[in-house]
């Protein structure tokens, strides 16, 4: 789970005039990065957060990203804010990331997706999952996703941009205090495409589910 620490200035010595001498405090890069993440335009949500609603994945991510696409996403209760996902120590997929990935967490209370596709590249071949393309959409509750890229044509109702993620109520989850975020009553995205690192769901129904290997991804 992502954590952060506030700046902790060292105790200053006093000068002859009784004025404390200024000494540089330190600010953790993690905290700075979280506060700098802008809310992305929106996201399909496929990952349940903790019961307390504190940040993203509860599990160590593999570090292998996967692609999710959908013709359309309709959601009720939307939130989005920045976070950090973590890999296991000495993960072979950590590269130059130090085992941490900066992500935008998107959460939706209730969602439906048509023509869902998910793919992950496994050394030259793709593991492919498709569902919701035979007249019945994929449905999910208490969903979130951790993404570093999201595209699509988005529409929101009653959106609030720039709120403190620790105060959010629309999807029942919360970020850390001081983290920039946005929330809305509803979200609609057409031609959704995401580059994700983590996904879970409280309830997830996938009509007409097919799993296969393919030379091409989503």
KALINLIN-V369877 format. One line per field, one symbol per residue. psi: psi as a letter, one per 20 degrees, with the letter a starting at -180 (. if undefined). burial: I if it has 24 or more other C-alpha atoms within 12 Angstrom, else O. Layout:
BEGIN
psi=???
burial=???
END
This chain:
BEGIN
psi=qprqprqnqqpqrqrhjjppppqprqpphggggghioqprhrqqploparhiknacpiqpqhioqqppqqhqppqpnpqprqrpqqrrpkpijhcjijjqpproppppgpqqpqlpppqppmliqpoppqrkkkioqpqqqlqrqoqjppqroqpqplqopjrphijqihjjrqaqpippaqqqgqqppqlppqoqiqprqgpopnqlppprqqiqa.
burial=IIIIOOOOOOOOOOOOOOOOOOOOOOOOOIIOIIIOIIIIIIIIIIIIIIOOIIIIIIOIIIIIIIIIIIIIIIIIIIIIIIIIIIIOOOOOOOOOOOIIIIIIIIIIIIIIIIIIIIIIOOOOOOIIIIIIOOOOIIIIIIIIIIIIIIIIOIOIOOIIIIIIIIIIIIIIIIIIIIIIIIIIIIIIIIIIIIIIIIIIIIOIIIOOOOOOOOOOOI
END
